[in-house]
């Protein structure tokens, strides 16, 4: 069985979208099928159809999830992620006190819903530098390799 992965992200400036694309590239390189969707084009029930789930969001205001992620976040409470691998990522702004807190909020929600969070949340300050782009690809490769290890058992 081929492992499948869904990346759902919220991006205002394009930074988190770029991270999602780079992570997706790494997942593909690891031999896992990945679909990447903007939060506004996603339905929370789709998450049940995938073996792996990555959620990406920028941190808004005083360490909050962006508004466009709030309904999706609440609707996730109806799901059970036992048996699913997951991770979170996001573009952050180090000029704020709660740097990257949206990534922590998403990671905690994934754990709460029973997912196996296999990587620490990836936080990139604003737009990724060349070395951070490579870090995103490696994050995706690591996630994909962990998924393949599970699906090949």
C-alpha positions in Angstrom: 0.0 0.0 0.0 1.3 3.4 -0.9 1.4 5.9 2.0 -0.4 9.2 1.3 0.1 12.5 2.9 -1.9 15.7 3.0 -0.4 19.2 3.8 -2.9 21.8 4.7 -1.6 25.4 5.2 -2.7 28.9 5.8 -0.5 31.6 4.3 -1.0 35.4 4.0 2.3 36.6 2.6 3.2 33.4 0.7 5.9 32.3 3.2 4.0 29.4 4.7 2.8 28.3 1.3 6.4 28.2 0.1 7.3 26.1 3.2 4.4 23.7 2.3 5.7 23.4 -1.3 9.3 22.7 -0.1 8.2 20.2 2.5 6.0 18.5 -0.1 9.0 18.2 -2.4 10.9 16.4 0.3 8.0 14.1 1.0 7.9 13.2 -2.7 11.6 12.6 -2.8 11.1 10.1 0.0 8.6 8.2 -2.2 5.4 9.2 -0.5 2.4 10.6 -2.5 1.6 14.1 -1.2 -1.2 16.5 -1.8 -0.9 20.2 -0.8 -4.0 22.3 -0.1 -4.7 25.9 1.0 -6.8 25.9 4.2 -9.5 27.7 2.3 -9.8 24.9 -0.2 -9.7 22.1 2.4 -12.4 20.2 4.2 -11.5 18.8 7.6 -13.0 15.4 6.8 -10.4 14.9 4.1 -7.8 14.4 6.8 -9.3 11.0 7.5 -8.4 9.8 4.0 -4.6 10.2 4.5 -1.9 8.3 6.4 0.1 11.4 7.1 -1.0 14.9 8.0 1.0 18.1 8.1 -0.5 21.4 9.2 1.1 24.7 8.5 0.2 28.2 9.7 1.8 31.5 10.3 1.4 32.9 13.8 -1.0 35.9 14.0 -1.3 38.7 16.5 -0.4 37.7 20.1 0.5 34.1 19.3 -2.7 33.0 17.7 -3.7 30.8 14.8 -4.7 32.9 11.7 -8.4 33.6 11.4 -8.8 31.4 8.3 -7.6 28.4 10.4 -10.0 28.8 13.3 -13.0 26.9 11.9 -10.9 24.1 10.6 -9.1 23.8 14.0 -12.4 23.6 15.8 -13.9 21.0 13.3 -10.8 18.8 13.9 -12.2 18.0 17.4 -14.6 15.6 15.7 -11.8 13.5 14.3 -9.7 10.6 15.6 -6.1 10.6 14.4 -5.0 7.3 16.0 -2.7 5.5 13.5 -1.8 8.7 11.6 1.6 10.4 11.5 1.6 14.1 11.8 3.7 17.2 12.1 3.3 21.0 12.1 5.2 23.9 10.5 4.9 27.6 9.9 6.4 30.9 9.0 7.1 32.9 12.2 8.1 36.5 12.9 10.8 36.9 15.6 9.7 40.5 16.3 6.8 39.1 18.3 6.9 37.7 21.8 5.1 34.4 21.0 7.4 33.3 18.1 5.8 30.5 16.1 3.2 29.7 18.7 0.7 28.6 15.9 3.1 25.7 15.2 2.9 24.7 18.9 -0.9 25.0 19.0 -1.2 22.8 15.9 1.3 20.2 17.2 -0.6 20.0 20.5 -3.9 19.6 18.7 -2.5 16.7 16.6 -1.3 14.9 19.8 -4.6 15.6 21.5 -6.5 13.9 18.6 -4.3 10.8 18.9 -1.9 11.4 16.0 1.7 10.3 16.3 3.7 13.6 15.9 6.9 12.3 14.5 8.9 15.5 14.1 9.2 18.6 16.2 7.3 21.6 14.7 9.4 23.4 12.0 9.5 27.2 12.5 11.1 29.4 9.9 11.5 33.2 10.5 9.6 35.0 7.7 10.7 33.9 4.2 13.1 31.0 4.1 16.7 31.6 3.3 18.5 29.1 1.0 19.7 27.0 3.9 16.2 27.1 5.5 14.7 26.0 2.1 17.0 23.0 2.3 15.9 22.5 5.9 12.2 22.4 4.8 13.0 19.8 2.1 14.9 17.7 4.7 11.9 18.0 7.1 9.7 16.6 4.3 12.2 13.8 3.5 12.3 12.8 7.2 8.5 12.8 7.4 8.2 10.7 4.3 10.8 8.2 5.4 9.0 7.8 8.7 5.8 7.2 6.9 7.3 4.6 4.5 8.8 2.8 7.5 5.3 2.5 9.0 3.5 1.6 5.7 6.0 -1.1 4.9 5.5 -3.1 8.1 
